Amino acid sequence: TTLMLDEGGQCTEAEFFLATTCPGIQRIVVMGDPKQLPPTVINPDCARAGFGMSFLGQVFKVSPNTVHLLDTQYRMDPEILRFPNQRFYQNRIRSGDNVLYRSPHIDQPFKFVDTGGQGREEKVQFSWQNQYEVATIAVLLRKDTDICRLLETQQATNEEIKIIIIS
């Protein structure tokens, strides 16, 4: 009887209304954030025709007082939260104690490394690889002060260190 629509900030109005046609729906809970994740509208004609806003985006615009802001986050390091908190939420988001006093402590919880377009992506079977980026990551794993400290003090293992590559 309850429709839970996650990532509602990405769901277009048409998709929202289609979801509401499920039989027996008595209550709808829409979760998401149209400020960070706008609706995915692939066809530019649809976007130009006014179908590029999400249902949740319309609610924010028309009736902002009906939206409840979840103002405490429990996953990301406060340093990572800083930018979106300032940019989107007027510093209204707080960090839970579990992330404020997390162990082990990380001095620099994220790092951007610009490879300057160096290297070349090559297709290997069903995937792509860039040997220059691989070499850059290998250097980072050997020289980053947080990573070295965590490995040396055995507060982390190689399997617990994650690298995210965005091209």
Salt bridges, closest charged atoms under 4 A:
ASP45 OD1 - ARG48 NH2 2.44
GLU79 OE2 - ARG82 NH1 3.06
ASP107 OD1 - HIS105 NE2 2.92
GLU122 OE2 - ARG120 NH2 2.53
ASP144 OD1 - LYS111 NZ 2.67
ASP146 OD1 - ARG149 NH2 2.83
